[in-house]
Amino acid sequence: MFKISQKDEACIRNILESIDKIKKYSQKFNDADSFYADEISFDASMMNFIIIGEMAGKISGEFIASSEKEISWIKVKNFRNLIAHNYFGIDAEEVWQIIHGSLADLDKVLKTYLY
């Protein structure tokens, strides 16, 4: 496995922390509509998706190259851009699906690089 730098490790830890926060903020909801209706939880989650995208942009090219088969870094960054630049066009159902699918996968893969 690829040996990660201290900088990449710090970015990964920040991403994992944001993933944990998103999970915490969304766990009490049963569907996308109720999650979206709770502005504080939804907005806090969106901010953490932005943090994930920002951290993804700081990860080294070497780490991205070594993990690109498992992680679509361009999708991570693009989702950050979508939230930051088109916030009112965000589809709550898409966010809900990301939280319960792609985000869990990202969490699992990143943890393999740390533990």
C-alpha positions in Angstrom: 0.0 0.0 0.0 1.0 3.6 -0.7 2.8 5.4 2.2 1.0 8.6 2.8 2.6 11.9 3.8 1.8 13.7 6.9 0.0 16.4 4.9 -2.1 13.8 3.1 -2.8 12.1 6.5 -4.0 15.4 7.9 -6.3 15.9 4.9 -7.7 12.4 5.2 -8.3 12.8 8.9 -10.2 16.1 8.2 -12.3 14.3 5.6 -13.1 11.5 8.0 -14.1 14.0 10.6 -16.4 15.7 8.2 -17.9 12.4 7.2 -18.6 11.6 10.8 -20.3 15.0 11.3 -22.5 14.5 8.2 -23.5 11.0 9.5 -24.3 12.5 12.9 -26.3 15.4 11.5 -28.4 13.1 9.2 -28.9 10.1 11.3 -32.1 11.2 13.0 -33.9 11.5 9.6 -35.7 8.8 7.7 -35.7 10.4 4.3 -34.3 13.3 2.2 -37.4 15.5 2.6 -37.3 15.5 6.4 -33.5 16.0 6.3 -33.8 18.9 3.9 -36.6 20.5 6.1 -34.2 20.7 9.0 -32.2 23.7 7.9 -29.6 23.5 10.6 -28.7 19.8 10.0 -28.9 20.2 6.2 -26.8 23.3 6.1 -24.2 21.9 8.5 -23.9 18.8 6.3 -23.5 20.9 3.2 -20.7 22.9 4.9 -19.0 19.6 5.7 -19.3 18.4 2.1 -17.5 21.7 1.2 -14.7 20.9 3.7 -14.4 17.4 2.2 -14.0 18.9 -1.3 -11.5 21.5 0.0 -9.4 18.8 1.7 -9.6 16.6 -1.5 -8.0 19.6 -3.4 -5.1 19.7 -1.0 -4.2 16.0 -1.3 -1.0 15.2 -3.2 -1.1 14.1 -6.8 0.8 10.9 -5.7 -1.9 9.9 -3.2 -4.7 10.7 -5.7 -2.9 8.6 -8.3 -2.5 5.7 -5.9 -6.2 5.8 -4.8 -8.0 6.8 -8.0 -9.2 3.3 -8.7 -11.1 3.3 -5.4 -12.0 7.0 -5.1 -13.3 9.3 -7.7 -11.6 12.4 -6.5 -13.0 14.5 -9.4 -16.5 13.7 -8.2 -15.6 14.7 -4.7 -14.3 18.0 -5.9 -17.1 18.6 -8.3 -19.7 18.0 -5.6 -18.0 20.6 -3.5 -18.2 23.0 -6.4 -21.8 22.3 -7.0 -22.7 23.0 -3.4 -20.5 26.1 -3.2 -21.7 27.7 -6.4 -25.2 26.4 -6.9 -26.4 25.9 -3.3 -30.1 26.6 -4.1 -30.0 24.1 -6.9 -29.0 21.2 -4.6 -31.2 18.1 -4.9 -31.9 16.8 -1.4 -32.6 13.3 -2.7 -29.2 13.2 -4.4 -27.5 14.4 -1.2 -29.4 11.8 0.8 -28.2 9.1 -1.7 -24.6 10.3 -1.4 -24.7 10.2 2.4 -26.0 6.7 2.4 -23.9 5.3 -0.4 -20.8 7.1 -1.7 -19.9 8.8 1.6 -19.9 5.5 3.4 -17.7 4.0 0.7 -15.3 7.0 0.9 -15.1 6.6 4.7 -14.3 2.9 4.4 -11.6 3.3 1.8 -9.9 6.2 3.5 -9.7 4.4 6.8 -7.8 1.6 5.1 -5.0 4.1 4.4 -4.8 5.1 8.1 -5.4 1.9 10.0 
